[in-house]
Amino acid sequence: MSDWHEKILAGDLRALARAATAVENRRPEAEALLRELFSHTGRATVVGITGSPGAGKSTLVDGLVAELRRENKSVGVLAVDPTSPYTGGAILGDRIRMLSHHADSGVFIRSMATRGWLGGLAAATTDMTVLLDAAGKQIVLVETVGVGQDEVEIAKLADVTVVVLVPGMGDDVQAIKAGIMEIADVFVVNKSDQQDADRLEREIKALQSLSTRKDGWVPPIVRAVATEGQGIGETLAAIRSFLERGGAKDRAVANWNLRLREMLRERLLERYAEVNFQAAAEEVAARRSDPYTIIHDWLKRIPN
């Protein structure tokens, strides 16, 4: 394990890939490794890329990676794909879409399956960002699954959140429903050469005028055509503008407050892995018991 730890800190991509598999599979040695590595983190900037399916998130990420590599930045990409409810597998298509970077040792791309985890992220995403941070990645791009109304989870993880919308797909209405308007630090209107791009931008501005953020930031709106490389540099500039305004420490504390709660919930569920939730659900549904008594009995199992 110590050798593994040293190799990751030295930037060994093979060791990093093996560690990523261990983290994603929740193997016991992975947590011990992350404990060792954590003191070497805190240097990477985590950028969340979210939005509805078909908005062009992967193409935008691909363009951002290319731009960052031209600046000689070391980049990690976590692309979360949906898990099939039938097979338990995932398409993991982002690796195919980003093949142009496969031979670049300065880029590490990992596709992750949600495995039923809600919120557009995989359960191990936080741990994976820690791993990539320790491995020396300066920028970690996290592309969410694009499920629509659960995308707000990315705000608990990212230093800056980019929301990608496209005209003509009802994304504006969907964004209002999802609460995405509240989590966006930067808006990207992708495929802005299409009809209704002006209308979408006006609607975003109208919504922004109805409420103000506590931090006073007004998220900029970047128009892009990611397939043609348009708007990539402007998106990166908008991201940096947000980061340079300060408040990073307060945001980090707020994010870790939320992340620690999620990690505690996950650990508690792991501890109760032997609990028969189905049987308990049947008891409650049939009114033979109540949920309050059942939860109380489960909590009594936690040692003092």
Residue pairs with C-beta under 8 A, 6 or more apart in sequence:
1 29
1 32
1 33
1 36
2 36
4 15
4 18
4 19
4 33
5 33
5 36
5 37
7 14
7 15
8 15
8 16
8 19
8 33
8 37
8 131
8 134
8 135
9 37
9 40
9 134
9 135
9 136
11 135
11 136
13 105
13 108
16 108
16 131
16 132
16 135
17 108
17 110
19 30
19 33
19 131
20 110
20 128
20 131
22 29
22 30
22 33
23 30
23 33
23 34
23 124
23 127
23 128
23 131
24 112
24 122
24 124
24 128
26 123
26 124
30 127
34 127
34 130
34 131
37 130
37 131
37 134
38 130
38 134
40 133
40 134
41 130
41 133
41 134
42 133
43 133
43 136
43 138
44 76
44 129
44 132
44 133
44 137
44 138
44 139
44 140
45 138
45 139
45 140
45 159
45 160
45 243
46 129
46 133
46 140
46 142
46 157
46 158
46 159
46 160
47 64
47 139
47 140
47 141
47 142
47 158
47 159
47 160
47 161
47 162
47 239
48 142
48 144
48 154
48 155
48 157
48 158
48 160
48 161
48 162
49 57
49 60
49 61
49 141
49 142
49 143
49 144
49 162
49 164
50 57
50 120
50 143
50 144
50 146
50 151
50 154
50 161
50 162
50 163
50 164
50 180
50 183
51 57
51 144
51 146
51 151
51 163
51 164
51 165
51 166
51 171
51 180
51 188
52 146
52 148
52 165
52 166
52 169
52 171
52 174
53 146
53 147
53 148
54 146
54 166
54 169
55 146
55 164
55 165
55 166
55 169
55 171
55 190
56 164
56 166
56 190
56 191
56 226
56 227
57 143
57 144
57 146
57 164
58 79
58 93
58 94
58 97
58 98
58 143
59 97
59 190
59 226
59 227
60 162
60 164
60 188
60 190
60 224
60 226
60 232
60 235
61 77
61 79
61 94
61 98
61 141
61 143
62 97
62 98
62 100
62 101
62 226
63 226
63 229
63 232
64 141
64 232
64 235
64 236
65 75
65 77
65 98
65 101
65 107
65 141
66 100
66 101
66 232
67 232
67 233
67 236
68 75
68 139
68 236
69 75
69 101
69 104
69 106
69 107
72 106
73 106
73 138
73 139
74 106
74 107
74 136
74 137
74 138
74 139
75 106
75 107
75 108
75 137
75 138
75 139
75 140
75 141
76 107
76 108
76 109
76 110
76 129
76 132
76 135
76 137
76 139
76 140
76 141
77 94
77 98
77 107
77 108
77 109
77 110
77 140
77 141
77 143
78 110
78 112
78 125
78 128
78 129
78 132
78 140
78 141
78 142
78 143
79 92
79 94
79 95
79 98
79 109
79 110
79 111
79 112
79 143
80 111
80 112
80 113
80 114
80 120
80 121
80 122
80 125
80 142
80 143
80 144
80 145
81 90
81 91
81 92
81 93
81 94
81 111
81 112
81 113
81 114
81 145
82 90
82 91
82 113
82 114
82 145
82 147
83 89
83 90
83 113
83 114
83 115
83 116
84 90
88 115
89 113
90 111
90 112
90 113
90 114
92 111
92 113
93 111
94 109
94 111
94 143
95 102
95 109
95 111
98 109
101 107
101 109
102 109
108 132
108 135
108 137
110 128
112 122
112 124
112 125
112 128
113 122
114 120
114 121
114 122
114 145
115 122
115 123
117 123
118 150
118 153
119 150
119 151
119 152
119 153
119 154
120 144
120 145
120 146
120 147
120 150
120 151
120 153
120 154
121 142
121 144
121 145
121 153
121 154
121 157
122 128
123 266
125 142
125 157
126 157
126 259
126 262
126 263
129 140
129 142
129 157
132 140
133 140
142 154
142 157
142 158
144 151
144 153
144 154
148 174
148 178
149 174
149 177
149 178
150 178
151 163
151 178
151 180
151 183
152 178
152 179
152 180
152 182
152 183
154 161
154 183
155 161
155 183
156 255
156 258
156 259
156 262
157 255
157 259
158 255
159 243
159 248
159 251
159 252
159 255
160 185
160 186
160 239
160 242
160 243
161 183
161 184
161 185
161 186
162 184
162 185
162 186
162 187
162 188
162 235
162 239
163 175
163 180
163 183
163 184
163 186
163 187
163 188
164 188
164 190
165 171
165 172
165 175
165 187
165 188
165 189
165 190
165 200
165 204
166 189
166 190
166 191
166 194
166 200
167 189
167 191
167 192
167 194
167 195
167 196
167 197
167 199
167 200
168 194
168 195
168 196
171 200
172 200
172 203
172 204
174 180
175 181
176 207
181 204
181 207
181 208
182 213
184 219
185 217
185 219
185 239
185 242
186 219
186 220
186 222
186 235
186 238
186 239
186 242
187 204
187 219
187 220
187 221
187 222
188 221
188 222
188 223
188 224
188 231
188 235
189 197
189 200
189 201
189 204
189 221
189 222
189 223
189 224
190 224
190 225
190 226
190 231
191 197
191 224
191 225
191 226
192 223
192 224
192 225
192 230
192 231
193 225
197 223
201 221
201 223
204 221
205 221
208 218
208 219
212 218
215 247
217 242
217 245
219 242
220 238
220 241
222 231
222 234
222 235
222 238
223 231
223 234
224 230
224 231
224 232
224 234
224 235
225 231
226 232
271 302
272 298
272 301
275 298
280 289
280 294
283 289
283 294
284 290
284 291
284 294
